[in-house]
Amino acid sequence: MNTIMIGLMIFIIICILLIWYVVVYNNYQTYIIRINEAEAFIDTTLRKRFDLLNKSIGIIKGNLPNKKEEVLEMIVKLRSRKLSNFELDRQLYDAINEFHKYKEMSEDLKNSEAFLKIELGLFESESEIVAARKYYNDIITDYNKLIRKFPSNIVARFSGYKLKPYFDGKDMNDDILNDFKL
């Protein structure tokens, strides 16, 4: 009778551990799905910003004939490069600053309806990217907490889950010193 009870207790403990493992694993899967959704939204928003800046090149060249060669040169260079969202966001931020400098150079650009539509699109995309970054970083915070906390960190080790970086436009581990933009 004792061996049956001990066997039953071991079986129950194994079942409880297996159920716990499945619940924690599914929790990780939920976070991964949410992270992928947030990354897809960030990708879409960055693509929208890139496309708007790309459209503005022709408008700027038309209104600033003496600047034909150098207009938003970094956007032209970005067309052929493969960048992470972090790096693309930094590059687009610099391009948007350049975009605004061209606006200040020409009164015609300030009054151009097409240019103003692009500027409005860039403004709207800025609020979208800020919201997407916040959502992404909130998910990453919860995900990273799950990876670091015991006992869920055991499932993370078995499943190969690693800590993920935040999307805040700042990376303290890289060589770029001007991360903090005003």
Order of alpha helices (4+ residues) and beta strands (2+ residues): alpha-alpha-alpha-alpha-alpha-alpha
